[in-house]
Amino acid sequence: MDTNNQELDILCRQTNYTIEQAKESLQRNKTLEKSIQEYLGVLSKPEPIVSVNQGIFKSIREFIDNAS
């Protein structure tokens, strides 16, 4: 069984899609995760708009956190 068939099987098990609907969904969304998210109606969170200073300090905090 190749990856495409595995993804179709998983998508059919996780949703109530038929094989044809699952194929269309995978072609439209390109990934299994996005297809399942579309089925469940999960919306992606927009990135918060930050000022330049907030971005700089966030980068510094992340750098220091990773260093320790």
N, CA, C, O and CB atoms as a CASP TS submission, in Angstrom:
PFRMAT TS
TARGET T0000
AUTHOR 0000-0000-0000
METHOD Language model
MODEL 1
PARENT N/A
ATOM      1  N   MET     1       0.853  -1.172   0.000  1.00  0.00           N
ATOM      2  CA  MET     1       0.000   0.000   0.000  1.00  0.00           C
ATOM      3  C   MET     1       0.897   1.232   0.000  1.00  0.00           C
ATOM      4  O   MET     1       1.756   1.361   0.872  1.00  0.00           O
ATOM      5  CB  MET     1      -0.970  -0.001   1.226  1.00  0.00           C
ATOM      6  N   ASP     2       0.720   2.134  -0.950  1.00  0.00           N
ATOM      7  CA  ASP     2       1.558   3.322  -0.988  1.00  0.00           C
ATOM      8  C   ASP     2       0.990   4.420  -0.092  1.00  0.00           C
ATOM      9  O   ASP     2      -0.090   4.278   0.481  1.00  0.00           O
ATOM     10  CB  ASP     2       1.696   3.829  -2.424  1.00  0.00           C
ATOM     11  N   THR     3       1.736   5.511   0.017  1.00  0.00           N
ATOM     12  CA  THR     3       1.369   6.591   0.932  1.00  0.00           C
ATOM     13  C   THR     3       0.022   7.188   0.579  1.00  0.00           C
ATOM     14  O   THR     3      -0.765   7.504   1.471  1.00  0.00           O
ATOM     15  CB  THR     3       2.429   7.675   0.923  1.00  0.00           C
ATOM     16  N   ASN     4      -0.256   7.349  -0.699  1.00  0.00           N
ATOM     17  CA  ASN     4      -1.519   7.949  -1.119  1.00  0.00           C
ATOM     18  C   ASN     4      -2.695   7.102  -0.651  1.00  0.00           C
ATOM     19  O   ASN     4      -3.685   7.641  -0.157  1.00  0.00           O
ATOM     20  CB  ASN     4      -1.557   8.116  -2.645  1.00  0.00           C
ATOM     21  N   ASN     5      -2.601   5.791  -0.798  1.00  0.00           N
ATOM     22  CA  ASN     5      -3.678   4.910  -0.343  1.00  0.00           C
ATOM     23  C   ASN     5      -3.792   4.915   1.173  1.00  0.00           C
ATOM     24  O   ASN     5      -4.896   4.836   1.712  1.00  0.00           O
ATOM     25  CB  ASN     5      -3.448   3.484  -0.844  1.00  0.00           C
ATOM     26  N   GLN     6      -2.672   5.005   1.859  1.00  0.00           N
ATOM     27  CA  GLN     6      -2.702   5.073   3.318  1.00  0.00           C
ATOM     28  C   GLN     6      -3.405   6.351   3.770  1.00  0.00           C
ATOM     29  O   GLN     6      -4.217   6.330   4.694  1.00  0.00           O
ATOM     30  CB  GLN     6      -1.269   5.010   3.897  1.00  0.00           C
ATOM     31  N   GLU     7      -3.084   7.463   3.110  1.00  0.00           N
ATOM     32  CA  GLU     7      -3.720   8.730   3.465  1.00  0.00           C
ATOM     33  C   GLU     7      -5.222   8.677   3.191  1.00  0.00           C
ATOM     34  O   GLU     7      -6.014   9.187   3.984  1.00  0.00           O
ATOM     35  CB  GLU     7      -3.079   9.891   2.687  1.00  0.00           C
ATOM     36  N   LEU     8      -5.616   8.066   2.077  1.00  0.00           N
ATOM     37  CA  LEU     8      -7.043   7.918   1.766  1.00  0.00           C
ATOM     38  C   LEU     8      -7.741   7.082   2.834  1.00  0.00           C
ATOM     39  O   LEU     8      -8.831   7.431   3.287  1.00  0.00           O
ATOM     40  CB  LEU     8      -7.233   7.272   0.376  1.00  0.00           C
ATOM     41  N   ASP     9      -7.116   5.985   3.231  1.00  0.00           N
ATOM     42  CA  ASP     9      -7.709   5.129   4.257  1.00  0.00           C
ATOM     43  C   ASP     9      -7.862   5.875   5.576  1.00  0.00           C
ATOM     44  O   ASP     9      -8.905   5.793   6.225  1.00  0.00           O
ATOM     45  CB  ASP     9      -6.859   3.875   4.460  1.00  0.00           C
ATOM     46  N   ILE    10      -6.822   6.599   5.969  1.00  0.00           N
ATOM     47  CA  ILE    10      -6.876   7.355   7.225  1.00  0.00           C
ATOM     48  C   ILE    10      -7.960   8.414   7.157  1.00  0.00           C
ATOM     49  O   ILE    10      -8.729   8.575   8.105  1.00  0.00           O
ATOM     50  CB  ILE    10      -5.515   8.007   7.531  1.00  0.00           C
ATOM     51  N   LEU    11      -8.031   9.143   6.042  1.00  0.00           N
ATOM     52  CA  LEU    11      -9.027  10.205   5.898  1.00  0.00           C
ATOM     53  C   LEU    11     -10.446   9.634   5.926  1.00  0.00           C
ATOM     54  O   LEU    11     -11.346  10.240   6.508  1.00  0.00           O
ATOM     55  CB  LEU    11      -8.796  10.981   4.593  1.00  0.00           C
ATOM     56  N   CYS    12     -10.645   8.496   5.314  1.00  0.00           N
ATOM     57  CA  CYS    12     -11.972   7.871   5.331  1.00  0.00           C
ATOM     58  C   CYS    12     -12.338   7.383   6.735  1.00  0.00           C
ATOM     59  O   CYS    12     -13.504   7.435   7.126  1.00  0.00           O
ATOM     60  CB  CYS    12     -12.022   6.697   4.337  1.00  0.00           C
ATOM     61  N   ARG    13     -11.344   6.910   7.492  1.00  0.00           N
ATOM     62  CA  ARG    13     -11.614   6.449   8.854  1.00  0.00           C
ATOM     63  C   ARG    13     -11.897   7.615   9.794  1.00  0.00           C
ATOM     64  O   ARG    13     -12.726   7.494  10.695  1.00  0.00           O
ATOM     65  CB  ARG    13     -10.436   5.635   9.379  1.00  0.00           C
ATOM     66  N   GLN    14     -11.222   8.737   9.596  1.00  0.00           N
ATOM     67  CA  GLN    14     -11.364   9.872  10.498  1.00  0.00           C
ATOM     68  C   GLN    14     -12.555  10.758  10.156  1.00  0.00           C
ATOM     69  O   GLN    14     -12.974  11.576  10.975  1.00  0.00           O
ATOM     70  CB  GLN    14     -10.109  10.693  10.479  1.00  0.00           C
ATOM     71  N   THR    15     -13.102  10.600   8.957  1.00  0.00           N
ATOM     72  CA  THR    15     -14.254  11.391   8.519  1.00  0.00           C
ATOM     73  C   THR    15     -15.315  10.441   8.007  1.00  0.00           C
ATOM     74  O   THR    15     -15.148   9.223   8.064  1.00  0.00           O
ATOM     75  CB  THR    15     -13.856  12.428   7.420  1.00  0.00           C
ATOM     76  N   ASN    16     -16.398  10.990   7.510  1.00  0.00           N
ATOM     77  CA  ASN    16     -17.397  10.144   6.872  1.00  0.00           C
ATOM     78  C   ASN    16     -17.372  10.337   5.357  1.00  0.00           C
ATOM     79  O   ASN    16     -18.390  10.175   4.684  1.00  0.00           O
ATOM     80  CB  ASN    16     -18.796  10.451   7.428  1.00  0.00           C
ATOM     81  N   TYR    17     -16.185  10.687   4.825  1.00  0.00           N
ATOM     82  CA  TYR    17     -15.997  10.848   3.391  1.00  0.00           C
ATOM     83  C   TYR    17     -15.993   9.492   2.694  1.00  0.00           C
ATOM     84  O   TYR    17     -15.571   8.483   3.260  1.00  0.00           O
ATOM     85  CB  TYR    17     -14.695  11.601   3.102  1.00  0.00           C
ATOM     86  N   THR    18     -16.471   9.492   1.454  1.00  0.00           N
ATOM     87  CA  THR    18     -16.300   8.326   0.594  1.00  0.00           C
ATOM     88  C   THR    18     -14.893   8.415  -0.005  1.00  0.00           C
ATOM     89  O   THR    18     -14.200   9.413   0.191  1.00  0.00           O
ATOM     90  CB  THR    18     -17.415   8.262  -0.536  1.00  0.00           C
ATOM     91  N   ILE    19     -14.473   7.388  -0.727  1.00  0.00           N
ATOM     92  CA  ILE    19     -13.151   7.387  -1.345  1.00  0.00           C
ATOM     93  C   ILE    19     -13.017   8.565  -2.312  1.00  0.00           C
ATOM     94  O   ILE    19     -11.979   9.226  -2.343  1.00  0.00           O
ATOM     95  CB  ILE    19     -12.897   6.052  -2.081  1.00  0.00           C
ATOM     96  N   GLU    20     -14.050   8.827  -3.092  1.00  0.00           N
ATOM     97  CA  GLU    20     -14.006   9.920  -4.060  1.00  0.00           C
ATOM     98  C   GLU    20     -13.905  11.278  -3.359  1.00  0.00           C
ATOM     99  O   GLU    20     -13.135  12.142  -3.777  1.00  0.00           O
ATOM    100  CB  GLU    20     -15.248   9.882  -4.961  1.00  0.00           C
ATOM    101  N   GLN    21     -14.682  11.459  -2.298  1.00  0.00           N
ATOM    102  CA  GLN    21     -14.623  12.715  -1.555  1.00  0.00           C
ATOM    103  C   GLN    21     -13.259  12.898  -0.898  1.00  0.00           C
ATOM    104  O   GLN    21     -12.734  14.010  -0.844  1.00  0.00           O
ATOM    105  CB  GLN    21     -15.729  12.760  -0.495  1.00  0.00           C
ATOM    106  N   ALA    22     -12.690  11.807  -0.401  1.00  0.00           N
ATOM    107  CA  ALA    22     -11.374  11.871   0.234  1.00  0.00           C
ATOM    108  C   ALA    22     -10.306  12.243  -0.786  1.00  0.00           C
ATOM    109  O   ALA    22      -9.417  13.041  -0.488  1.00  0.00           O
ATOM    110  CB  ALA    22     -11.029  10.528   0.901  1.00  0.00           C
ATOM    111  N   LYS    23     -10.384  11.670  -1.997  1.00  0.00           N
ATOM    112  CA  LYS    23      -9.431  12.020  -3.053  1.00  0.00           C
ATOM    113  C   LYS    23      -9.518  13.500  -3.393  1.00  0.00           C
ATOM    114  O   LYS    23      -8.495  14.172  -3.522  1.00  0.00           O
ATOM    115  CB  LYS    23      -9.684  11.177  -4.309  1.00  0.00           C
ATOM    116  N   GLU    24     -10.751  14.013  -3.539  1.00  0.00           N
ATOM    117  CA  GLU    24     -10.937  15.434  -3.859  1.00  0.00           C
ATOM    118  C   GLU    24     -10.386  16.321  -2.749  1.00  0.00           C
ATOM    119  O   GLU    24      -9.741  17.335  -3.017  1.00  0.00           O
ATOM    120  CB  GLU    24     -12.426  15.743  -4.089  1.00  0.00           C
ATOM    121  N   SER    25     -10.642  15.937  -1.514  1.00  0.00           N
ATOM    122  CA  SER    25     -10.175  16.726  -0.378  1.00  0.00           C
ATOM    123  C   SER    25      -8.648  16.748  -0.327  1.00  0.00           C
ATOM    124  O   SER    25      -8.054  17.799  -0.084  1.00  0.00           O
ATOM    125  CB  SER    25     -10.744  16.166   0.937  1.00  0.00           C
ATOM    126  N   LEU    26      -8.009  15.602  -0.553  1.00  0.00           N
ATOM    127  CA  LEU    26      -6.549  15.555  -0.538  1.00  0.00           C
ATOM    128  C   LEU    26      -5.943  16.348  -1.689  1.00  0.00           C
ATOM    129  O   LEU    26      -4.898  16.977  -1.527  1.00  0.00           O
ATOM    130  CB  LEU    26      -6.072  14.115  -0.599  1.00  0.00           C
ATOM    131  N   GLN    27      -6.593  16.322  -2.851  1.00  0.00           N
ATOM    132  CA  GLN    27      -6.094  17.110  -3.977  1.00  0.00           C
ATOM    133  C   GLN    27      -6.235  18.602  -3.692  1.00  0.00           C
ATOM    134  O   GLN    27      -5.363  19.391  -4.054  1.00  0.00           O
ATOM    135  CB  GLN    27      -6.844  16.741  -5.268  1.00  0.00           C
ATOM    136  N   ARG    28      -7.320  18.982  -3.052  1.00  0.00           N
ATOM    137  CA  ARG    28      -7.590  20.393  -2.771  1.00  0.00           C
ATOM    138  C   ARG    28      -6.680  20.923  -1.670  1.00  0.00           C
ATOM    139  O   ARG    28      -6.167  22.036  -1.778  1.00  0.00           O
ATOM    140  CB  ARG    28      -9.053  20.585  -2.376  1.00  0.00           C
ATOM    141  N   ASN    29      -6.474  20.139  -0.610  1.00  0.00           N
ATOM    142  CA  ASN    29      -5.740  20.610   0.562  1.00  0.00           C
ATOM    143  C   ASN    29      -4.275  20.212   0.584  1.00  0.00           C
ATOM    144  O   ASN    29      -3.502  20.781   1.355  1.00  0.00           O
ATOM    145  CB  ASN    29      -6.392  20.103   1.787  1.00  0.00           C
ATOM    146  N   LYS    30      -3.872  19.257  -0.233  1.00  0.00           N
ATOM    147  CA  LYS    30      -2.487  18.808  -0.373  1.00  0.00           C
ATOM    148  C   LYS    30      -1.959  17.974   0.791  1.00  0.00           C
ATOM    149  O   LYS    30      -1.032  17.191   0.583  1.00  0.00           O
ATOM    150  CB  LYS    30      -1.612  19.986  -0.547  1.00  0.00           C
ATOM    151  N   THR    31      -2.498  18.098   2.004  1.00  0.00           N
ATOM    152  CA  THR    31      -2.008  17.278   3.121  1.00  0.00           C
ATOM    153  C   THR    31      -3.184  16.662   3.862  1.00  0.00           C
ATOM    154  O   THR    31      -4.309  17.159   3.812  1.00  0.00           O
ATOM    155  CB  THR    31      -1.141  18.122   4.092  1.00  0.00           C
ATOM    156  N   LEU    32      -2.890  15.572   4.547  1.00  0.00           N
ATOM    157  CA  LEU    32      -3.902  14.866   5.324  1.00  0.00           C
ATOM    158  C   LEU    32      -4.397  15.738   6.471  1.00  0.00           C
ATOM    159  O   LEU    32      -5.597  15.806   6.738  1.00  0.00           O
ATOM    160  CB  LEU    32      -3.341  13.540   5.863  1.00  0.00           C
ATOM    161  N   GLU    33      -3.464  16.404   7.146  1.00  0.00           N
ATOM    162  CA  GLU    33      -3.825  17.232   8.292  1.00  0.00           C
ATOM    163  C   GLU    33      -4.767  18.361   7.900  1.00  0.00           C
ATOM    164  O   GLU    33      -5.745  18.631   8.597  1.00  0.00           O
ATOM    165  CB  GLU    33      -2.577  17.804   8.937  1.00  0.00           C
ATOM    166  N   LYS    34      -4.473  19.017   6.789  1.00  0.00           N
ATOM    167  CA  LYS    34      -5.334  20.117   6.334  1.00  0.00           C
ATOM    168  C   LYS    34      -6.709  19.613   5.916  1.00  0.00           C
ATOM    169  O   LYS    34      -7.709  20.304   6.113  1.00  0.00           O
ATOM    170  CB  LYS    34      -4.679  20.861   5.167  1.00  0.00           C
ATOM    171  N   SER    35      -6.767  18.418   5.342  1.00  0.00           N
ATOM    172  CA  SER    35      -8.047  17.835   4.954  1.00  0.00           C
ATOM    173  C   SER    35      -8.908  17.548   6.178  1.00  0.00           C
ATOM    174  O   SER    35     -10.109  17.819   6.175  1.00  0.00           O
ATOM    175  CB  SER    35      -7.828  16.551   4.150  1.00  0.00           C
ATOM    176  N   ILE    36      -8.297  17.003   7.217  1.00  0.00           N
ATOM    177  CA  ILE    36      -9.043  16.707   8.445  1.00  0.00           C
ATOM    178  C   ILE    36      -9.461  17.997   9.135  1.00  0.00           C
ATOM    179  O   ILE    36     -10.571  18.088   9.658  1.00  0.00           O
ATOM    180  CB  ILE    36      -8.198  15.841   9.402  1.00  0.00           C
ATOM    181  N   GLN    37      -8.583  18.994   9.140  1.00  0.00           N
ATOM    182  CA  GLN    37      -8.932  20.286   9.734  1.00  0.00           C
ATOM    183  C   GLN    37     -10.102  20.926   8.997  1.00  0.00           C
ATOM    184  O   GLN    37     -10.985  21.514   9.621  1.00  0.00           O
ATOM    185  CB  GLN    37      -7.722  21.227   9.718  1.00  0.00           C
ATOM    186  N   GLU    38     -10.111  20.813   7.664  1.00  0.00           N
ATOM    187  CA  GLU    38     -11.228  21.353   6.880  1.00  0.00           C
ATOM    188  C   GLU    38     -12.524  20.637   7.245  1.00  0.00           C
ATOM    189  O   GLU    38     -13.567  21.276   7.390  1.00  0.00           O
ATOM    190  CB  GLU    38     -10.949  21.217   5.364  1.00  0.00           C
ATOM    191  N   TYR    39     -12.465  19.326   7.393  1.00  0.00           N
ATOM    192  CA  TYR    39     -13.645  18.543   7.743  1.00  0.00           C
ATOM    193  C   TYR    39     -14.185  18.947   9.108  1.00  0.00           C
ATOM    194  O   TYR    39     -15.396  19.072   9.292  1.00  0.00           O
ATOM    195  CB  TYR    39     -13.319  17.051   7.728  1.00  0.00           C
ATOM    196  N   LEU    40     -13.278  19.153  10.067  1.00  0.00           N
ATOM    197  CA  LEU    40     -13.683  19.514  11.423  1.00  0.00           C
ATOM    198  C   LEU    40     -14.040  20.989  11.563  1.00  0.00           C
ATOM    199  O   LEU    40     -14.639  21.390  12.561  1.00  0.00           O
ATOM    200  CB  LEU    40     -12.583  19.170  12.389  1.00  0.00           C
ATOM    201  N   GLY    41     -13.680  21.793  10.577  1.00  0.00           N
ATOM    202  CA  GLY    41     -13.983  23.217  10.632  1.00  0.00           C
ATOM    203  C   GLY    41     -13.032  24.003  11.511  1.00  0.00           C
ATOM    204  O   GLY    41     -13.399  25.043  12.058  1.00  0.00           O
ATOM    205  N   VAL    42     -11.801  23.505  11.650  1.00  0.00           N
ATOM    206  CA  VAL    42     -10.805  24.183  12.469  1.00  0.00           C
ATOM    207  C   VAL    42     -10.248  25.361  11.681  1.00  0.00           C
ATOM    208  O   VAL    42      -9.810  25.208  10.541  1.00  0.00           O
ATOM    209  CB  VAL    42      -9.667  23.209  12.896  1.00  0.00           C
ATOM    210  N   LEU    43     -10.268  26.522  12.295  1.00  0.00           N
ATOM    211  CA  LEU    43      -9.724  27.707  11.658  1.00  0.00           C
ATOM    212  C   LEU    43      -8.308  27.944  12.162  1.00  0.00           C
ATOM    213  O   LEU    43      -8.021  27.749  13.343  1.00  0.00           O
ATOM    214  CB  LEU    43     -10.617  28.938  11.926  1.00  0.00           C
ATOM    215  N   SER    44      -7.426  28.363  11.263  1.00  0.00           N
ATOM    216  CA  SER    44      -6.065  28.655  11.686  1.00  0.00           C
ATOM    217  C   SER    44      -6.028  30.004  12.390  1.00  0.00           C
ATOM    218  O   SER    44      -6.748  30.935  12.029  1.00  0.00           O
ATOM    219  CB  SER    44      -5.099  28.641  10.482  1.00  0.00           C
ATOM    220  N   LYS    45      -5.180  30.085  13.393  1.00  0.00           N
ATOM    221  CA  LYS    45      -5.064  31.313  14.159  1.00  0.00           C
ATOM    222  C   LYS    45      -4.203  32.305  13.382  1.00  0.00           C
ATOM    223  O   LYS    45      -3.123  31.946  12.914  1.00  0.00           O
ATOM    224  CB  LYS    45      -4.463  31.038  15.564  1.00  0.00           C
ATOM    225  N   PRO    46      -4.660  33.532  13.240  1.00  0.00           N
ATOM    226  CA  PRO    46      -3.820  34.522  12.571  1.00  0.00           C
ATOM    227  C   PRO    46      -2.661  34.935  13.480  1.00  0.00           C
ATOM    228  O   PRO    46      -2.804  34.984  14.702  1.00  0.00           O
ATOM    229  CB  PRO    46      -4.655  35.758  12.167  1.00  0.00           C
ATOM    230  N   GLU    47      -1.539  35.223  12.880  1.00  0.00           N
ATOM    231  CA  GLU    47      -0.387  35.672  13.646  1.00  0.00           C
ATOM    232  C   GLU    47      -0.670  37.056  14.204  1.00  0.00           C
ATOM    233  O   GLU    47      -1.124  37.935  13.471  1.00  0.00           O
ATOM    234  CB  GLU    47       0.893  35.679  12.777  1.00  0.00           C
ATOM    235  N   PRO    48      -0.410  37.266  15.492  1.00  0.00           N
ATOM    236  CA  PRO    48      -0.643  38.589  16.061  1.00  0.00           C
ATOM    237  C   PRO    48       0.324  39.613  15.465  1.00  0.00           C
ATOM    238  O   PRO    48       1.485  39.310  15.193  1.00  0.00           O
ATOM    239  CB  PRO    48      -0.499  38.548  17.592  1.00  0.00           C
ATOM    240  N   ILE    49      -0.172  40.801  15.275  1.00  0.00           N
ATOM    241  CA  ILE    49       0.649  41.879  14.728  1.00  0.00           C
ATOM    242  C   ILE    49       1.451  42.476  15.880  1.00  0.00           C
ATOM    243  O   ILE    49       0.887  42.908  16.885  1.00  0.00           O
ATOM    244  CB  ILE    49      -0.232  42.974  14.013  1.00  0.00           C
ATOM    245  N   VAL    50       2.760  42.495  15.722  1.00  0.00           N
ATOM    246  CA  VAL    50       3.621  43.030  16.769  1.00  0.00           C
ATOM    247  C   VAL    50       4.450  44.173  16.200  1.00  0.00           C
ATOM    248  O   VAL    50       4.729  44.236  15.002  1.00  0.00           O
ATOM    249  CB  VAL    50       4.536  41.924  17.355  1.00  0.00           C
ATOM    250  N   SER    51       4.831  45.069  17.096  1.00  0.00           N
ATOM    251  CA  SER    51       5.681  46.178  16.672  1.00  0.00           C
ATOM    252  C   SER    51       7.112  45.670  16.506  1.00  0.00           C
ATOM    253  O   SER    51       7.424  44.532  16.860  1.00  0.00           O
ATOM    254  CB  SER    51       5.621  47.355  17.696  1.00  0.00           C
ATOM    255  N   VAL    52       7.962  46.516  15.973  1.00  0.00           N
ATOM    256  CA  VAL    52       9.354  46.145  15.765  1.00  0.00           C
ATOM    257  C   VAL    52      10.031  45.862  17.107  1.00  0.00           C
ATOM    258  O   VAL    52      10.770  44.887  17.243  1.00  0.00           O
ATOM    259  CB  VAL    52      10.103  47.258  15.004  1.00  0.00           C
ATOM    260  N   ASN    53       9.775  46.719  18.094  1.00  0.00           N
ATOM    261  CA  ASN    53      10.381  46.508  19.412  1.00  0.00           C
ATOM    262  C   ASN    53       9.918  45.199  20.028  1.00  0.00           C
ATOM    263  O   ASN    53      10.730  44.471  20.599  1.00  0.00           O
ATOM    264  CB  ASN    53      10.045  47.669  20.347  1.00  0.00           C
ATOM    265  N   GLN    54       8.630  44.880  19.927  1.00  0.00           N
ATOM    266  CA  GLN    54       8.135  43.620  20.480  1.00  0.00           C
ATOM    267  C   GLN    54       8.811  42.438  19.798  1.00  0.00           C
ATOM    268  O   GLN    54       9.153  41.455  20.455  1.00  0.00           O
ATOM    269  CB  GLN    54       6.607  43.523  20.324  1.00  0.00           C
ATOM    270  N   GLY    55       9.004  42.528  18.488  1.00  0.00           N
ATOM    271  CA  GLY    55       9.669  41.459  17.756  1.00  0.00           C
ATOM    272  C   GLY    55      11.108  41.283  18.180  1.00  0.00           C
ATOM    273  O   GLY    55      11.587  40.156  18.313  1.00  0.00           O
ATOM    274  N   ILE    56      11.812  42.400  18.398  1.00  0.00           N
ATOM    275  CA  ILE    56      13.211  42.347  18.823  1.00  0.00           C
ATOM    276  C   ILE    56      13.325  41.701  20.194  1.00  0.00           C
ATOM    277  O   ILE    56      14.142  40.801  20.389  1.00  0.00           O
ATOM    278  CB  ILE    56      13.825  43.756  18.847  1.00  0.00           C
ATOM    279  N   PHE    57      12.517  42.150  21.142  1.00  0.00           N
ATOM    280  CA  PHE    57      12.596  41.605  22.490  1.00  0.00           C
ATOM    281  C   PHE    57      12.148  40.148  22.546  1.00  0.00           C
ATOM    282  O   PHE    57      12.669  39.370  23.345  1.00  0.00           O
ATOM    283  CB  PHE    57      11.757  42.437  23.435  1.00  0.00           C
ATOM    284  N   LYS    58      11.201  39.780  21.715  1.00  0.00           N
ATOM    285  CA  LYS    58      10.786  38.368  21.652  1.00  0.00           C
ATOM    286  C   LYS    58      11.945  37.505  21.162  1.00  0.00           C
ATOM    287  O   LYS    58      12.187  36.423  21.697  1.00  0.00           O
ATOM    288  CB  LYS    58       9.553  38.193  20.718  1.00  0.00           C
ATOM    289  N   SER    59      12.661  37.986  20.143  1.00  0.00           N
ATOM    290  CA  SER    59      13.813  37.245  19.634  1.00  0.00           C
ATOM    291  C   SER    59      14.900  37.113  20.690  1.00  0.00           C
ATOM    292  O   SER    59      15.518  36.056  20.822  1.00  0.00           O
ATOM    293  CB  SER    59      14.374  37.926  18.393  1.00  0.00           C
ATOM    294  N   ILE    60      15.134  38.185  21.443  1.00  0.00           N
ATOM    295  CA  ILE    60      16.143  38.145  22.500  1.00  0.00           C
ATOM    296  C   ILE    60      15.737  37.135  23.572  1.00  0.00           C
ATOM    297  O   ILE    60      16.567  36.344  24.019  1.00  0.00           O
ATOM    298  CB  ILE    60      16.339  39.550  23.124  1.00  0.00           C
ATOM    299  N   ARG    61      14.471  37.153  23.990  1.00  0.00           N
ATOM    300  CA  ARG    61      13.999  36.207  25.010  1.00  0.00           C
ATOM    301  C   ARG    61      14.138  34.772  24.539  1.00  0.00           C
ATOM    302  O   ARG    61      14.585  33.909  25.295  1.00  0.00           O
ATOM    303  CB  ARG    61      12.542  36.492  25.373  1.00  0.00           C
ATOM    304  N   GLU    62      13.755  34.509  23.290  1.00  0.00           N
ATOM    305  CA  GLU    62      13.870  33.148  22.753  1.00  0.00           C
ATOM    306  C   GLU    62      15.322  32.711  22.694  1.00  0.00           C
ATOM    307  O   GLU    62      15.635  31.558  22.992  1.00  0.00           O
ATOM    308  CB  GLU    62      13.239  33.062  21.357  1.00  0.00           C
ATOM    309  N   PHE    63      16.225  33.631  22.307  1.00  0.00           N
ATOM    310  CA  PHE    63      17.646  33.310  22.233  1.00  0.00           C
ATOM    311  C   PHE    63      18.185  32.945  23.603  1.00  0.00           C
ATOM    312  O   PHE    63      18.901  31.955  23.757  1.00  0.00           O
ATOM    313  CB  PHE    63      18.433  34.483  21.652  1.00  0.00           C
ATOM    314  N   ILE    64      17.836  33.753  24.601  1.00  0.00           N
ATOM    315  CA  ILE    64      18.319  33.499  25.957  1.00  0.00           C
ATOM    316  C   ILE    64      17.721  32.190  26.504  1.00  0.00           C
ATOM    317  O   ILE    64      18.419  31.428  27.172  1.00  0.00           O
ATOM    318  CB  ILE    64      17.962  34.689  26.889  1.00  0.00           C
ATOM    319  N   ASP    65      16.431  31.927  26.224  1.00  0.00           N
ATOM    320  CA  ASP    65      15.802  30.680  26.665  1.00  0.00           C
ATOM    321  C   ASP    65      16.491  29.465  26.048  1.00  0.00           C
ATOM    322  O   ASP    65      16.718  28.462  26.725  1.00  0.00           O
ATOM    323  CB  ASP    65      14.311  30.677  26.303  1.00  0.00           C
ATOM    324  N   ASN    66      16.816  29.559  24.781  1.00  0.00           N
ATOM    325  CA  ASN    66      17.474  28.441  24.099  1.00  0.00           C
ATOM    326  C   ASN    66      18.896  28.250  24.579  1.00  0.00           C
ATOM    327  O   ASN    66      19.401  27.127  24.587  1.00  0.00           O
ATOM    328  CB  ASN    66      17.469  28.659  22.599  1.00  0.00           C
ATOM    329  N   ALA    67      19.553  29.334  24.983  1.00  0.00           N
ATOM    330  CA  ALA    67      20.942  29.243  25.433  1.00  0.00           C
ATOM    331  C   ALA    67      21.048  28.605  26.808  1.00  0.00           C
ATOM    332  O   ALA    67      22.068  27.997  27.135  1.00  0.00           O
ATOM    333  CB  ALA    67      21.578  30.622  25.457  1.00  0.00           C
ATOM    334  N   SER    68      20.006  28.739  27.612  1.00  0.00           N
ATOM    335  CA  SER    68      20.117  28.204  28.973  1.00  0.00           C
ATOM    336  C   SER    68      19.611  26.803  29.121  1.00  0.00           C
ATOM    337  O   SER    68      19.651  26.244  30.217  1.00  0.00           O
ATOM    338  CB  SER    68      19.389  29.068  29.915  1.00  0.00           C
TER
END
